[in-house]
């Protein structure tokens, strides 16, 4: 067993015995004997000649406001020793001296927050004509230059030398002189805006530069393409960076299209490079109590909601509703909406961007048209994806919350009559000829884990019926679930289950909320256990029957509730019953909950959905 001893003498001297791989001058100090050291080794990556710097890439060529500024703030957060660029810093292409000066003033203001040096590289947008070249030289000097830092040669070239995409003779001679002056540096890093090795014709001066670099260790960095690419030419790495605010389709890393900056650690073996996407760099305030207090009402569904559409008839041709955008915060709330058209439904509004003032509500009219008249019973909810954004003063990142609201369209249904139902969990054809209510697009999804990926992950169809003598109200549910999770000793919120809600109040009481305190809607949960299912809820005094069976595609459930029990709860006047059905999809910890209609008691509840008439 190795033994590492460390001694501390006073406050001025700290030394470490050279055992266990610790150098005598190491700053690492342990003030006690260590048996079986709790670390892998002590070869710290703190070589004094190694250093870190950042490279920012194209800002212009159709720049997107705010992106480059955000990138600079994130670079500054990481504190590199300095920042390089690869050009295209302003839009340029102007012969108006005042306009060119304005653009450079704007850019210099953008990089002003940097606490470390910034090194310019000329791009075609920066020196696109003779006047702009003159302005560059008056501000920054010659557009090709070099410097030495910790025995690494930085060689900055101008790819717009005399003409677009060219390195002229004077610049080639300059490169030769610099390389001759520094033949033994440990590495050479070349920065040029355009990747000239990819350009035609080949007589653009780049082959001469490569000949001059031959025999030394070097790496080349460029931009211009707005698409990342790393390549190897004659044993050297050539890197074309993506964007930091320039025009881009931003299809992701698989296409090389992303906003980023590069983090470079210089070692004796060459540069070690990491691409940091802007969305992946956050300061320490990325989540605070303030964020949490702003987020909670939004996530609960209070920010974007509607009354849905509840019709008297069962045939749908068109209707109107109102979207409510509610801001409970004391600062403005930016809302972006994207409402999806379906094969059957066309909304009057597909996109919306608006700002809701502090502690206020904005109402948005929404008309929904049917492309052809259809029964309400076959309609799936209209999906509205939304993003809520709060800009917080003095913080690097805005608070952005994304979610989905579903505009439900519904109408009362007559409760069908079915004979000969056996509550065994088997959905036999002779009992249930079809399950007419299909939940492809749910009315509400509560997904704390984010683990529900749509109908391919978990979905259900069901039917609600009664027997001819009106003794029982039946619910049959067929669940498709790619993975069943049943925990016999856990409550139903943490395992797969079918959920059923019943409300037998009179329609007037439901709409007005009357007797809400005295009347508790019945909530049942049926878990597909190995023993044919177990019932969870307040149903035991009511003699509710329930059974579940596992199937090849998931499980099936049958529930029978005595109608007399519902009549008793409704004070003897049961003319209609409100029913909601949902499922738990538990692939991880807590369950994602998928409801046919928005769950009762949530901000998204629509009171008169899921109503079945008994007479």
Helices and strands as residue ranges (DSSP letters): E 3-4, E 6-9, E 13-16, E 34-35, E 51-56, H 67-78, E 82-85, H 97-111, E 117-118, H 130-140, E 145-149, E 152-156, H 169-181, E 187-191, G 196-198, H 206-213, E 218-222, E 229-233, E 236-240, G 253-255, E 260-267, E 270-277, G 278-280, H 289-299, E 304-306, E 309-311, E 315-327, E 333-339, E 345-347, E 351-356, E 360-375, G 376-378, E 382-390, E 399-407, E 409-411, E 413-414, E 416-417, E 437-439, E 444-446, E 458-466, E 472-481, G 492-494, E 497-503, H 507-512, E 522-527, E 534-537, G 540-542, E 545-551, E 554-562, H 563-569, E 576-585, E 592-595, E 611-613
